[in-house]
C-alpha cells in the first residue's frame, strides 16, 4: 500500500546517498535487512529520514500528508489498516481525507482509518447538479413533475446542500462528515505488537559492519590528514 524511501542520515551528511524503498506493510526482518544494506547499524549510524513515498493509486492524496520523520512503526500500522480494507473502504478513506478534519498527523490518519463510519459517501456525483438531484430524489424522496424539470435548479440546490453540510466532491463521489462519534483508537503510543517492525540489525553483524565502514572511511582519507595513531607505523630498515 505504501513505499517509503529510507535514507541513512549520517551517510547523507557525509555526502553519500545510501537509501532504499521499504514496502509496507513489512516485517521486522524486512527492516533489519534494509538497514543492513543502507548501513544503518545502530552504532555508527542510527538516524535515518524518509526522502520519498509512493502510495497505491487507490489512495490519492495520502502522500501529501506523510513527512520525512515519520515513525516506521506508525507507517506500518497505517499501511496494515489500509491493507485490510476493501475497495469501497479505500475510496471512503480517500474521500474522508479530502474532507480534511483528521489529516494533521499520521496519528490522525490512523484514527481516521478506524472511524470511516463517521463519513457518508454518495457515489456517482460529479457536480452540484448531480448532488442536487440526489438530495431531492433520494434524501428528501420528492419527485419533481416532468413539466417542472426545466425550471428546477438542481445545481443551486446541490450547491446549497454542499455549503450547509461541508462535504467534498472526490473522484466522482461526494463525501461528508455525518457527525457520528469519532473515537481515538490510537493515542500515539499503543501500536499493536504485530505491527511493530522497527529494529536495528542484529548486534554482532552491526559491529562487524560498523568496523568495515570505519575502515573504509579511513582508507578514503589521505594519510597526511590522519592522526598519528591511525597512520601506519614506520619501521627502520
KAHU-V215007 format. One record per helix or strand. SS is the DSSP state (2 for helix, 1 for strand). FROM is the first residue (numbers start at 1). TO is the last residue. If there is no record, write none. Layout:
ss:SS from:FROM to:TO
ss:SS from:FROM to:TO
This chain:
ss:1 from:2 to:8
ss:2 from:9 to:13
ss:1 from:19 to:24
ss:2 from:28 to:37
ss:1 from:48 to:55
ss:2 from:57 to:59
ss:2 from:63 to:65
ss:2 from:72 to:83
ss:2 from:87 to:99
ss:2 from:106 to:113
ss:2 from:116 to:118
ss:1 from:119 to:123
ss:2 from:128 to:139
ss:2 from:146 to:148
ss:2 from:154 to:165
ss:1 from:168 to:170
ss:1 from:173 to:177
ss:2 from:193 to:195
ss:2 from:203 to:220
ss:2 from:223 to:225
ss:2 from:228 to:230
